[in-house]
Amino acid sequence: MNYKYEIINYDKNIPAKIMYLRLSSETHKTELHWHREPEIVYVIDGKAECLNNGESVIVNEGDFFLFNSEDVHLVRPAAGTTVNLVCIQISFEYMRIFCKPIESVIFDIYKFSETKSKIVSVLKEISETDYQNDDYSTLLQVSNINRIYYILLKYCLCFKRTSDTLIIPKRDFSYAKTAIAYINENFKREIPLNEISSVVNLSPSYFSKYFKNITQVSFSDYLANLRLENAVQDMLNKNSTVSAAALENGFANVKSFITQCKKIHNCTPAQYKKKLLNR
């Protein structure tokens, strides 16, 4: 299970990133990550599991989930199913035009009872509109995104540091975010436990327990899975050999790469590459 920082790139014509996704539990690789921008996930059909800051929520057809800024999260199909989603990643830069202190806010969709149904109505329209054969579809997308921004800013705005609206996170992710950033920069070489624990000024034993509690995976498994993901991507995008992909992404040897791939994907790297190419 991966857990990394993600940089969001936006279409210059639309003040959000909109993605239509069809995910199968048989092929979808789950990935814990976090980013600066809030994200809305709307289920068109099927059933999705949203993992948010260590807590799992099932989102059914016609419903949505909102991840706030820097929430550590993932979205995947419920076990044994396929799900169709619309994911909307929100632009802080655009909302700053209307709300200067946007970096200091979170959105609470339950602040007013009618808010969620208002957002669902817009998301349903976004999911049902055929944008592909319409030269002016961007106008509809911008209109709908602005409606969502209006609802969020008008009805859901909460300031993180004001005493009457403070929402205290159930887990402290600050150490994990520092550690993850360091791991993502250095995973191609050996990272001993005492090195990564010293980066966040924690003892190795405490860091191990903390990291697993936050990410639901051990430090060693996280590192191995991160290396696995990048090695597989090198095989797909650079046509790297199994040996080269292993050694260039921090595996001690080819055998450890193959063992990790079998552990996660139940097949060898070469077999997994073939499976991905034939999807």
Secondary structure as UniProt FT lines:
FT   STRAND          2..5
FT   TURN            12..13
FT   STRAND          16..24
FT   TURN            25..27
FT   STRAND          31..34
FT   STRAND          39..45
FT   STRAND          47..52
FT   TURN            53..54
FT   STRAND          55..60
FT   TURN            61..62
FT   STRAND          64..67
FT   TURN            69..70
FT   STRAND          73..77
FT   TURN            79..80
FT   STRAND          82..90
FT   HELIX           92..95
FT   TURN            96..98
FT   TURN            100..101
FT   HELIX           102..104
FT   STRAND          105..107
FT   TURN            109..110
FT   TURN            113..114
FT   HELIX           115..128
FT   TURN            132..133
FT   TURN            135..136
FT   HELIX           137..155
FT   STRAND          157..159
FT   TURN            160..161
FT   TURN            163..165
FT   HELIX           174..186
FT   TURN            187..188
FT   HELIX           193..199
FT   TURN            200..201
FT   HELIX           204..215
FT   HELIX           219..237
FT   HELIX           242..248
FT   TURN            249..250
FT   HELIX           254..265
FT   HELIX           269..277
//
